[in-house]
Amino acid sequence: MRVSSVVPVLAALLALAMAGLLLFGKLVTVRSDVSDFLPEGQTPATRVMLDELRSGSAASLLLIGIEGAPESELARISSTVAAELRASRLFTFVGNQSEDFSSSDESFLFARRYLLSSATRAEAFTVQGLHRELDRLLEQLSSAAAPLVKQFAFADPVGAWLDLLRVWRGDSRVETRQGVWFAADADRALIVATSPASALDVTAGRAALDAVDAAFARADPGGARLVISGPGVFAVASAEAIEADVRRISILSTLLVAGFLLWRHRSVYVLAAAAIPLLAGVLAGAAAVQATYGFIHAITLGFGLTMLGVAADYPLLLIGQRGPAESTRAAARRIWRTMALATATAVVGLTAMLLSSFPGLSQLGLFSAVGLLTAACATRWLMPRLVEDVAFRGQQVTSGWLAAAAALRRHRGWLVGLMVLAGIYLAFGRGPVWETDLAELSTVPQQARDLDEELRSQFGAPDVRHLIAISGVSAEDVLQASERLQPVISALVSAGAIGGAQSPSSFLPSARTQTDRQNVLPDAQELADRITAAIAGTLFQRSAFAPFERDVATQRTLSPVLPAEFTSPLLAARLAPLLFPRDGSWHGVVVLTDVRAPEMIRDKVAAMGDPALVYVDLKAEMERMVFSYTHEALAWLALGGGLLLLALAVTLRQPILILRVVAPVASAVLATLAVLDLFEVHLTIFHLAALLLMVGVSIDYALFLNQRGQVTADDDSRTLGSVLNCNATTLLTFGLLSFCANPVLQGIGVTVATGILAGIIFAISMSHPPHAIGGPV
Amino acid sequence: MCGLDAGRAPALASELDALMAAMARVRETRSSFRETRQIAGLAAPLVAVGTLAYKSPDHLEKRTTDPIQEQIVVDGDWLTYSKPAEDIHYTMTLENSRELRGLVEAVRATLAGDRASLERYYTVTLAGPIENWKLALVPAGGRLQGLLGSVTIFGQGAAVRRIDTVEANGDSSQMTIEPTPR
């Protein structure tokens, strides 16, 4: 090999490497959060809610469990870990025992109780109302609860404080043993921590998790185990899972494919040359996606890198099929017709993905289409210039392979019969099962999701599925809308449609309501007179109510409490998930629990005709979304399939040739669907995408095996060899994808690997009969 | 001085142990009570009457019959409060509140003769002969101290006759106990 022929290849590789470094180092943003890959909500309300769930304050929760040691040991570790986490200042709140609110939290609420509590009603402050409350108070003072009652009774005989405490404390499912929180039904000490960072901030999430791990390790845990869950954990886990998958797959598949090609071609030079169209394709695809979307999702990139197997087909076909006396340029010109058709059909098919409104899918479509086109063009016009007159090792197959191919052709009847059976099985079986649960696409393993569900129920954290979304220009708008909703909530509770609800306005009433409550409070003289009248004939001493009179007088003139005043972490943690600003407007969430009749909620809320209020069933919403995207994708796929057939028919013209190309592809699709069905795989939109890719690759095989200009047995053997090379490299990469932890990559891997294996078998069995040995030259 | 204290402590301890042993021998008691409470802000004391029942080692019932009807049952680690008139039935574990457990143990651990439990929450001082003893319990620390000033229990032999409670804010109560003849 002359030096002069090595230089252009090296130069091209170097240039591509530089471009790659520049592109990935400076220009391309890679994101690994799965929510970027998933569709947005279809309505503004759903969009905001999904966004808030994914990145909002509720998402920054860490649920920590410590288990696997005696109770006293668990309690000790829990206290040590919690103390260390508090000291780390990485968390806004760390809780492991019922210290409830701090005294400053309590005094904040206590000092505003007549504005915040629904117990502030005109009736409660009349002489009769006060008298009634005092009777009740006297009874409570006679009871065993007296020590509790006494603490606030004289400062608050109307019970506003107890009412407020009930709202803010909520109910907790945790138990205290040995002074710290334990799960009610398990030997697991519980700690909850909130971090100030968004759950999507993977770096901050990792730091928080590391802090927990370190604190646990330093607490001398012995045999105890640490379990952690929460949205932040999921974000970190899924990002790491994707990164690990992508890294592992790209390294392994590069090694495997390179090893295979080295073995087949015995030439590093071929390897380097074959990498050029592929690298060009990956770079062009990445650049196109970055330019269109502003970022590339790691899944897109992972998938794009598997084009190692597919886009590398083009240079391999070129090198493999070049005749012994043929120049690379001539070979490129000769096979271009077939290659162009193969590329065009694949791109036509990928257009279906490109046009999908599922962001992840359209990214994949764009990446693949641009990548394939670039690789094909690079093979046609760049490769011949780089490897003009280098001699390659012939890619003819051994006679064993030829015999196997002949046997496949001879027994094609059996294969056709098998496919008819598969068709019948699919047609009369339950048919493909579509996955509508987006959680199934999650990169978080089932085990982790089970743990999350368990911890959530042990903590009594609500499962935010059913909610009423409120929107408004200001916080006040949202709170007033939340108050308009209250009668409907009460009606729903008494009708048994829901068990209960958490509304923003029950924690913080609107300023209007607070002012209304202040107007209900009597002035100092009036209140003094009424108290005097109310205590007449009772055991109460007049002077005992001085704190009450003082507090009412102060709170009459307070300015209404605003959301920004809830600065204490514990109080903010209650309010912030229910009331938050986003994108210049304010939003509220009413979380509904124990939902039994979703239709009734929908109807009642709709009947209010209030544009600020929308009932959202997030799970149903997601399912509807996935359903509509899947059906949209199916429609595009059908169109893509139709266009593909049309393109083939127009170009190939002869019916027998069309049959030789279309029948193997159809069989490959049938076989893949049957295999997926046999293994009870639920089909997702990503399986569809993979099916499409597989169809494109199978068409390549059929087209090349049946291409014109094949006249000798040697041509046949060379073609079979090059097609088998392609098949092997693709199988190596997609076979690897099947072992990914990420369900999306795994689904694609299984589908493509099954499909192209079936594709190559059928393509060979239906290809034209071989030419006689030593036929015309 | 020191020598004197050191000499007295074992004697007191053994008297306390003797009382505890006597109490521990009682399997079951039933009695009626009358409780008088002085609460700041009220011109006159509140009076409540009812019955008490104890079953060794850890079951205690306090049933108030007048002026309201309510019932507290402590059994092992669980406390049940009920007030039938308002349909209130409330069960909680004592584990959740050290204060509450402390309040319960003042009476229950005394009745059970469980010195260890008593001393977990209180500094215990015994005075008087076994026929007419006085057991002073002062919270040993923690949140209990913020609620409770002291509990003083008067008894004759293995029978508790009176429980005086002084709360941290100065409110107080006296409960006189009369064994129910069998």
Interface residues (C-beta under 8 A of the other chain):
Chain A: S98 L138 E139 L141 S142 S143 A144 A145 A146 P147 K150 F154 E175 T176 R177 Q178 G179 L539 F540 Q541 S543 A544 F545
Chain B: R37 I39 A40 G41 L42 A43 A44 L46 A48 K62 T64 P67 I68 E70 I72 Y81 K83 T93 E95 N96 S97 R98 L147 E167 N169 D171
